[in-house]
Amino acid sequence: MIQIGDIQIDLNDPLTLGIVIAAAVALLVIVLLVFALRAAGKSAKMAEPLFHQMGALNQTVQTLGQGQAQLSGGLESVSKSQQMQLQAMEVRLAEVQQQMSEKLHESAMRAQRSISDLQEKMNETLHGSSEKTTKSLTELQERLATIDKAQTNIEKLSGDVLSLQDILSNKQTRGAFGEIQLNDIVSKALPSDSYSFQATLSNGRRADCLIHLPNPPGPIVIDAKFPLEAYEALVAAETKEEQARALTMLKQAVRAHIKAISERYLIEGETADGALMFLPSEAVYAELHARLPDVVREGFAARVWIVSPTTCMATLNTMRAILKDARMREQAGAIRATLKQLHRDVELVVERVGKLDTHFNQARKDLDGITTAAERAGKRAIKLDNFDFEELAPEDDQTVVPLQRPE
């Protein structure tokens, strides 16, 4: 309870409490109004420059409205211009698109033609390459077949070489080999009736080949020799001592052959004054002339001439010329008699040609007379063709050439 003077206030009383609260509220409102009035006065003083700014802002807003209107018109014109440009661009794009389409079509056609041409060329090239490849393969097969055949021949030749080595290792078969080669050369160089093989002489010796030459020089003997062992030793020699021994062996072998041929096949009155020793190897012949020229000179002194297959062929060709000349001399008498008969036949031909020329001259004269008579008959036929009944004028020359039989 609150006591103010004589008045006591009981706060527990609701009415008293309400009055107190209402009084407090009224007092608060009055205080707030006082403060509000004071603030309104201050606000009025402070709002005056704000009102001036609001007026300026209003003018600015109006100016902005006018600018916005102008901007709107400009935007509208810009919009129309953009629309026109867009339309023009659309037209241009359409034209460009059409041109691009046409160019693409042309390019596609050109590309297609180029591809077709290229494909055709490729087909031709492939066809040509296929043909060339086929041809090359065919040639390769042929060459392989040739190589196979050559391989077979090489194998056969190796076998023949081995058999040749077997032949040359034996003296008897080696001699037969030289004789066969000599027979082949002689049969190719000379007529078949001008030589004989394995001919037996008066002393009982048998020559490998006897050439029937006329006297002089007379029949010439050719004997085949092959000093293979000494030559093989010379080829296989590595040191100077071995070469010297091999040369000595070769010299002794050739000297023995020269001596045997000189003693056996040089018979006075039956054979020629010399004989030929046939070496069936060019290598042995060359080695003999290169390293043993003294042995060759000894053969000349003994009237034994050493020949190789090549020099033997040349010598036989010379002998062939000698045989031909001798046979021509033998047939000289018959040739002269034949020439005499030929001369008589020529004289008879000349005589008969003269008679025939006389007959031709007489026949030529008769032909000239026939030609003249035919010309006269032609002239008379022309006159008769005109059907003139007037008397025909006699011609100056009415001579008729008589026909004569040729003698």
VODOVO-475757 format. One line per 3 residues: number of its first residue (from 1); for each residue x negated, y, z of C-alpha. Coordinates in nm, 3 decimals, m for minus. Example, Ala and Ser with C-alpha at 12.3 -4.5 7.8 and 13.67 -1.06 7.14 Angstrom:
1	m1.230 m0.450 0.780  m1.367 m0.106 0.714
! end
This chain:
1	0.000 0.000 0.000  m0.128 0.349 m0.089  m0.019 0.664 0.102
4	m0.040 0.998 m0.071  0.077 1.268 0.177  0.410 1.179 0.298
7	0.463 0.937 0.014  0.373 0.574 0.048  0.323 0.364 m0.256
10	0.366 m0.005 m0.233  0.183 m0.178 m0.511  0.355 m0.498 m0.440
13	0.682 m0.345 m0.548  0.739 m0.413 m0.920  0.921 m0.090 m0.978
16	0.653 0.109 m0.817  0.399 m0.086 m1.014  0.584 m0.013 m1.338
19	0.608 0.358 m1.260  0.242 0.376 m1.183  0.156 0.195 m1.505
22	0.389 0.422 m1.707  0.235 0.729 m1.549  m0.112 0.601 m1.628
25	m0.013 0.531 m1.986  0.144 0.877 m2.024  m0.168 1.036 m1.882
28	m0.381 0.833 m2.122  m0.171 0.938 m2.418  m0.199 1.305 m2.317
31	m0.572 1.273 m2.289  m0.591 1.103 m2.627  m0.375 1.374 m2.789
34	m0.604 1.640 m2.649  m0.905 1.461 m2.790  m0.723 1.406 m3.122
37	m0.639 1.773 m3.157  m0.992 1.868 m3.089  m1.111 1.613 m3.340
40	m0.856 1.729 m3.599  m0.988 2.082 m3.574  m1.340 1.960 m3.619
43	m1.227 1.735 m3.906  m1.051 2.022 m4.081  m1.369 2.221 m4.066
46	m1.569 1.924 m4.192  m1.317 1.830 m4.468  m1.338 2.164 m4.648
49	m1.664 2.073 m4.838  m1.515 1.727 m4.895  m1.216 1.886 m5.064
52	m1.451 2.088 m5.285  m1.638 1.766 m5.374  m1.308 1.589 m5.443
55	m1.214 1.866 m5.689  m1.546 1.836 m5.864  m1.501 1.459 m5.864
58	m1.158 1.499 m6.016  m1.300 1.714 m6.295  m1.574 1.456 m6.347
61	m1.310 1.184 m6.358  m1.118 1.381 m6.621  m1.438 1.428 m6.820
64	m1.504 1.056 m6.787  m1.148 0.990 m6.907  m1.203 1.207 m7.212
67	m1.541 1.033 m7.275  m1.371 0.699 m7.224  m1.110 0.798 m7.482
70	m1.385 0.902 m7.724  m1.574 0.585 m7.635  m1.263 0.384 m7.698
73	m1.226 0.545 m8.043  m1.593 0.483 m8.115  m1.561 0.128 m7.993
76	m1.255 0.087 m8.213  m1.444 0.220 m8.518  m1.742 0.005 m8.422
79	m1.510 m0.290 m8.386  m1.361 m0.221 m8.727  m1.712 m0.180 m8.875
82	m1.824 m0.501 m8.706  m1.514 m0.675 m8.835  m1.587 m0.550 m9.188
85	m1.952 m0.654 m9.152  m1.841 m0.989 m9.018  m1.609 m1.032 m9.316
88	m1.889 m0.927 m9.554  m2.124 m1.163 m9.373  m1.869 m1.442 m9.398
91	m1.837 m1.375 m9.774  m2.215 m1.361 m9.808  m2.251 m1.674 m9.600
94	m1.992 m1.843 m9.820  m2.185 m1.739 m10.131  m2.516 m1.842 m9.976
97	m2.359 m2.169 m9.868  m2.229 m2.228 m10.220  m2.567 m2.139 m10.370
100	m2.739 m2.360 m10.117  m2.495 m2.636 m10.195  m2.560 m2.598 m10.568
103	m2.935 m2.586 m10.515  m2.917 m2.885 m10.285  m2.712 m3.067 m10.546
106	m2.963 m2.979 m10.817  m3.248 m3.074 m10.588  m3.072 m3.399 m10.508
109	m3.024 m3.468 m10.880  m3.386 m3.381 m10.952  m3.499 m3.592 m10.663
112	m3.280 m3.875 m10.785  m3.421 m3.841 m11.139  m3.772 m3.819 m11.000
115	m3.708 m4.122 m10.785  m3.563 m4.306 m11.086  m3.865 m4.210 m11.300
118	m4.097 m4.299 m11.018  m3.916 m4.628 m10.967  m3.936 m4.699 m11.339
121	m4.304 m4.612 m11.344  m4.357 m4.821 m11.035  m4.174 m5.109 m11.199
124	m4.386 m5.070 m11.512  m4.699 m5.041 m11.303  m4.601 m5.340 m11.095
127	m4.514 m5.532 m11.411  m4.846 m5.436 m11.566  m5.024 m5.516 m11.243
130	m4.842 m5.847 m11.229  m4.944 m5.924 m11.587  m5.301 m5.816 m11.516
133	m5.303 m6.018 m11.197  m5.164 m6.318 m11.380  m5.421 m6.272 m11.654
136	m5.696 m6.227 m11.400  m5.583 m6.537 m11.214  m5.570 m6.728 m11.542
139	m5.918 m6.610 m11.632  m6.031 m6.691 m11.280  m5.888 m7.039 m11.313
142	m6.060 m7.078 m11.649  m6.386 m6.955 m11.499  m6.343 m7.186 m11.203
145	m6.282 m7.469 m11.447  m6.596 m7.361 m11.636  m6.786 m7.346 m11.308
148	m6.658 m7.692 m11.215  m6.764 m7.816 m11.556  m7.101 m7.645 m11.515
151	m7.132 m7.798 m11.168  m7.062 m8.138 m11.321  m7.321 m8.070 m11.589
154	m7.569 m7.955 m11.324  m7.509 m8.272 m11.125  m7.549 m8.474 m11.442
157	m7.860 m8.273 m11.530  m8.003 m8.332 m11.183  m7.948 m8.701 m11.238
160	m8.113 m8.673 m11.579  m8.405 m8.484 m11.421  m8.443 m8.759 m11.166
163	m8.433 m9.017 m11.443  m8.681 m8.803 m11.639  m8.910 m8.806 m11.338
166	m8.874 m9.181 m11.324  m8.958 m9.198 m11.693  m9.259 m8.971 m11.663
169	m9.392 m9.158 m11.362  m9.458 m9.465 m11.580  m9.725 m9.445 m11.852
172	m9.537 m9.668 m12.096  m9.206 m9.483 m12.057  m9.395 m9.150 m12.068
175	m9.548 m9.252 m12.399  m9.205 m9.350 m12.528  m9.075 m9.010 m12.422
178	m9.345 m8.833 m12.626  m9.277 m9.060 m12.925  m8.903 m8.987 m12.912
181	m8.967 m8.611 m12.903  m9.215 m8.646 m13.192  m8.962 m8.849 m13.392
184	m8.697 m8.581 m13.340  m8.927 m8.299 m13.457  m9.057 m8.488 m13.760
187	m8.712 m8.603 m13.874  m8.586 m8.244 m13.863  m8.885 m8.093 m14.047
190	m8.959 m8.343 m14.328  m8.762 m8.551 m14.582  m8.693 m8.906 m14.473
193	m8.916 m9.063 m14.745  m9.223 m8.858 m14.655  m9.307 m9.019 m14.318
196	m9.296 m9.349 m14.133  m9.301 m9.429 m13.762  m9.514 m9.699 m13.598
199	m9.706 m9.749 m13.920  m9.977 m10.018 m13.911  m10.313 m9.925 m14.065
202	m10.572 m10.151 m14.228  m10.772 m10.175 m13.906  m10.467 m10.314 m13.724
205	m10.399 m9.997 m13.526  m10.042 m9.872 m13.510  m9.986 m9.497 m13.542
208	m9.692 m9.322 m13.380  m9.622 m9.133 m13.703  m9.781 m9.131 m14.048
211	m9.713 m8.839 m14.285  m9.741 m8.945 m14.650  m9.922 m8.648 m14.802
214	m10.074 m8.666 m15.153  m10.451 m8.676 m15.206  m10.602 m8.453 m15.105
217	m10.579 m8.451 m14.805  m10.401 m8.788 m14.789  m10.181 m8.946 m14.521
220	m10.214 m8.779 m14.179  m10.164 m8.961 m13.847  m9.981 m8.797 m13.553
223	m10.032 m8.963 m13.215  m9.838 m8.858 m12.901  m10.034 m8.821 m12.575
226	m9.919 m8.690 m12.236  m10.188 m8.637 m11.960  m9.926 m8.581 m11.690
229	m10.114 m8.694 m11.379  m10.402 m8.454 m11.433  m10.169 m8.165 m11.511
232	m9.954 m8.230 m11.201  m10.269 m8.237 m10.989  m10.373 m7.902 m11.141
235	m10.033 m7.747 m11.066  m10.027 m7.881 m10.710  m10.386 m7.767 m10.634
238	m10.405 m7.501 m10.363  m10.777 m7.452 m10.314  m11.051 m7.381 m10.567
241	m11.207 m7.722 m10.505  m10.878 m7.898 m10.579  m10.832 m7.689 m10.895
244	m11.183 m7.775 m11.011  m11.122 m8.147 m10.955  m10.788 m8.130 m11.136
247	m10.945 m7.944 m11.432  m11.215 m8.208 m11.450  m10.950 m8.483 m11.453
250	m10.753 m8.302 m11.729  m11.069 m8.249 m11.934  m11.166 m8.616 m11.907
253	m10.815 m8.734 m12.000  m10.793 m8.508 m12.308  m11.147 m8.602 m12.420
256	m11.056 m8.970 m12.391  m10.744 m8.916 m12.605  m10.942 m8.718 m12.866
259	m11.204 m8.992 m12.887  m10.945 m9.268 m12.918  m10.757 m9.088 m13.199
262	m11.081 m9.009 m13.385  m11.198 m9.373 m13.370  m10.863 m9.540 m13.443
265	m10.682 m9.323 m13.699  m10.952 m9.165 m13.917  m11.014 m9.425 m14.190
268	m11.208 m9.314 m14.499  m11.017 m9.369 m14.820  m10.694 m9.457 m14.638
271	m10.604 m9.160 m14.417  m10.680 m8.790 m14.426  m11.000 m8.645 m14.289
274	m10.819 m8.538 m13.970  m10.540 m8.631 m13.730  m10.295 m8.459 m13.493
277	m10.264 m8.518 m13.119  m9.911 m8.427 m13.010  m9.861 m8.292 m12.655
280	m9.485 m8.300 m12.574  m9.522 m8.015 m12.321  m9.577 m7.647 m12.397
283	m9.706 m7.592 m12.042  m9.983 m7.854 m12.079  m10.072 m7.709 m12.421
286	m10.093 m7.354 m12.283  m10.293 m7.464 m11.979  m10.535 m7.653 m12.204
289	m10.599 m7.351 m12.430  m10.619 m7.111 m12.134  m10.859 m7.305 m11.906
292	m11.026 m7.566 m12.128  m11.103 m7.400 m12.463  m11.424 m7.607 m12.493
295	m11.213 m7.925 m12.505  m11.004 m7.774 m12.786  m11.327 m7.695 m12.979
298	m11.444 m8.052 m12.921  m11.119 m8.169 m13.079  m11.188 m7.947 m13.382
301	m11.536 m8.098 m13.410  m11.389 m8.449 m13.390  m11.127 m8.349 m13.658
304	m10.844 m8.396 m13.409  m10.607 m8.100 m13.386  m10.401 m8.063 m13.069
307	m10.041 m7.946 m13.129  m9.741 m7.868 m12.905  m9.373 m7.904 m13.006
310	m9.371 m7.549 m13.146  m9.705 m7.564 m13.332  m9.619 m7.914 m13.452
313	m9.300 m7.782 m13.613  m9.499 m7.505 m13.785  m9.757 m7.756 m13.908
316	m9.486 m7.987 m14.039  m9.324 m7.701 m14.229  m9.659 m7.636 m14.397
319	m9.680 m8.005 m14.485  m9.329 m7.983 m14.626  m9.441 m7.704 m14.858
322	m9.736 m7.921 m14.969  m9.502 m8.215 m15.037  m9.267 m7.990 m15.233
325	m9.553 m7.855 m15.443  m9.686 m8.206 m15.513  m9.344 m8.330 m15.617
328	m9.302 m8.027 m15.841  m9.632 m8.113 m16.013  m9.517 m8.473 m16.056
331	m9.198 m8.355 m16.217  m9.366 m8.090 m16.437  m9.357 m8.311 m16.752
334	m8.989 m8.390 m16.709  m8.921 m8.022 m16.645  m9.101 m7.923 m16.971
337	m8.902 m8.183 m17.170  m8.578 m8.058 m17.016  m8.672 m7.700 m17.099
340	m8.741 m7.800 m17.464  m8.398 m7.962 m17.490  m8.243 m7.656 m17.329
343	m8.415 m7.433 m17.588  m8.274 m7.645 m17.874  m7.928 m7.625 m17.720
346	m7.960 m7.247 m17.702  m8.059 m7.230 m18.070  m7.751 m7.436 m18.167
349	m7.530 m7.206 m17.962  m7.677 m6.899 m18.137  m7.622 m7.057 m18.481
352	m7.261 m7.146 m18.406  m7.196 m6.801 m18.264  m7.316 m6.651 m18.595
355	m7.075 m6.870 m18.790  m6.794 m6.777 m18.554  m6.874 m6.408 m18.604
358	m6.841 m6.456 m18.983  m6.499 m6.617 m18.940  m6.393 m6.329 m18.713
361	m6.495 m6.071 m18.976  m6.293 m6.248 m19.248  m5.993 m6.274 m19.016
364	m6.026 m5.902 m18.937  m6.012 m5.817 m19.313  m5.704 m6.037 m19.357
367	m5.535 m5.861 m19.065  m5.606 m5.521 m19.222  m5.442 m5.638 m19.553
370	m5.139 m5.768 m19.363  m5.105 m5.434 m19.183  m5.112 m5.240 m19.514
373	m4.848 m5.467 m19.672  m4.627 m5.434 m19.363  m4.645 m5.053 m19.385
376	m4.536 m5.060 m19.753  m4.248 m5.295 m19.674  m4.138 m5.059 m19.398
379	m4.131 m4.762 m19.636  m3.920 m4.955 m19.890  m3.678 m5.064 m19.615
382	m3.627 m4.696 m19.519  m3.539 m4.604 m19.875  m3.290 m4.892 m19.904
385	m3.131 m4.785 m19.581  m3.020 m4.453 m19.740  m2.802 m4.640 m19.997
388	m2.942 m4.441 m20.293  m2.851 m4.594 m20.632  m3.104 m4.381 m20.812
391	m3.389 m4.558 m20.970  m3.673 m4.601 m20.737  m3.983 m4.419 m20.844
394	m4.273 m4.647 m20.900  m4.558 m4.599 m20.665  m4.905 m4.520 m20.777
397	m5.076 m4.812 m20.613  m4.887 m5.143 m20.639  m5.182 m5.366 m20.592
400	m5.109 m5.651 m20.353  m5.399 m5.781 m20.153  m5.400 m6.160 m20.174
403	m5.428 m6.357 m19.851  m5.726 m6.587 m19.818  m5.778 m6.874 m19.589
406	m6.068 m6.841 m19.354  m6.364 m7.055 m19.443
! end
